[in-house]
Amino acid sequence: MNELKTRLRTDLNDAMRARDQVRLRTLRLALTSITNEEVSGDSARELSDDEVVKVLTREAKKRREAAEAFEKAGRADQAAAERAEGDVLAGYLPAQLTDEELTSMVSAAIAETGAVGMQGMGKVMKAVTPQVAGRADGARVAAEVRRQLAAST
C-alpha cells in the first residue's frame, strides 16, 4: 500500500478517536473516491501516490467549486463547511506554486518550445503541465500561458 493512502487511513482513525466530524467526513469521502478510482476500469489496481494526489486534487477542486456555488446562493454556512473540507484535503496535497514560480516556469517553457502567439499555447501547455501537476490549477496555468503569449506578439 502506498504511503499517502496509509496516512489517510491513519488520520481517519485519529479523527474518529478525536470525534473531529469535519476531518472524519472529509477523509471518508477522499478514501471512497480513491477506492472508486482503484476499482474503475477493467481490473482493480493499487493507485500510486501520484495518482492519489490527482484524486485528492480533483476532490479539493470540487470543494472549492461547491463553496463558490453555495456562496452565490447565499448559504454562507454550507460554503464554510465546504471550505473546511477543502482545507483538510489541502494538507495532503503538495504546496501550491506561487505566482512568481508559475511565471518563471511558463517563461522557461515558452523559451524552450519557441512558441510565439496564441497558436503556440498547446506546445507550452504540454511542456508546463507535467511540471506543475498537483501544484497549480490548470485554469491558472492556462491563464498565465495566455497572458505571456499575448504579451509576446
N, C-alpha and C positions, 0 to 999 in steps of 0.2 A: 504494500500500500504506500502511496506517495506521502510525502511529509505534510503538505498543506491539508490534505483530506484528513490525515490523522490529527493535525492540530485543530481542525474544525470540530471533529468529534470530541476531542478532549475538552475544548472550550464549551461545547454543548452540554457535556456532563457538569462542568463547573457552573454553567448558567442555571442548570436545573437545581443544583445544590444551593446556589445563592438566591434562587427564586427571582432571577432577573428576566422578567417576561419579554421585554423588547429583544434582548440578546437571544433568548431561547427561541422566540418566534422566527427571528431573522436567520439563525443558524439552521433551524429545521428546514426552512424554505430553501436555503442555499444547498444543504445536503440533498434535499429532494431533487433540486434542479441538476445537481451533479449526477445523482443516480439515474435520473431520466436520460441524461446525455450518455451515460455509460451503456444503457440498455437499448438506446435507439440504434437503428441500422440493422444490418444482417445478423450480427452476433454481439454478445455482451463483451465489453472490454474494460480495462482499468484506464482511467484518464491519467495523463502525465500532469505534473504541477503546472506546466504552461497551459494545458487545456482547462485545468481547474480555474486558473486565473481568468481565462476567457469567459468561462461560465459566470464567475463572480463579477466580472466587469459588466456582462450583459445584465445580471441581476441588479447591480448598482445603477445602471442606466435606467432600468425600469422604475426603480425607486425615485430617481430624480424626475423622470417624466411624470410619474404619478403625483409627486409633491407639487409640481408646477400646475398640473390639472386641478388638483384639489384647491390650490391657492387661488386660481382663477375662478373657481366655483364658489369661493367664499367659505371654504371649510378649512380654516387655519389649523384646527386640532388634528384633523386627518393628515394634512400636509406636514405638520410637525412630526407625526408618527412615522410617516414615510421617510422624512429626513433622518430621523433617529436610526431607522433600519439601514439607510444608506451609509451613515457614519460607522455602524458596526461593520458593514461589508468593506468599507474603505480601509479598515485596519488590517485586512488580509490582502489588499492589493498593493502593487509596487507604488512607490512615491510618484506623484504626477509631475510631469515636466513643467518647469517654469516657462514663462513666455520667452525669455531670453534663450533658454536651451532649445526650445522648439524653433525659434527664429534661426539660430545658428545651424541646426540640423537641416532645415529646409534650404537654407542658403548653400550649404555644402552639397546637398543633393542636386540642386539646380546647377551648380558648377560642375559636378560630376557627370550629369546627364547631358549638359549643354542645352537644356531646354530654354526656348525663347517663346514668349507669348502663351496664350491660353491653350494652344494646341499641344503644348508640352506637358500639360498638367498630369496626364496619365503616366508618363515616364517618371515624373517627380514623385507622384503618389506611390508608385510601385517601388521606388527606391527608399522612400521615407517610412512607409507603413511598417515593415518588419523592425525597424529601429525603435519605433515608438510604441510598439504593441503593448497594450495594457497600461501605458504611462501617459497617454493623451487620447482624448476623444477624437474619433475620425472626423467629425464635423469641424472641430477646432483645427485639426491638421489641414484639412481641405481649405478652410478659410485663410490660413496663413500662406499656403501654397498659392492660392488665387491672388492674395494681396501682393506677394513678391513677384509673381509672374506678370501681373498687371503693371507693376512699377517698372519692370524691365523693358516694356515695349515702348 
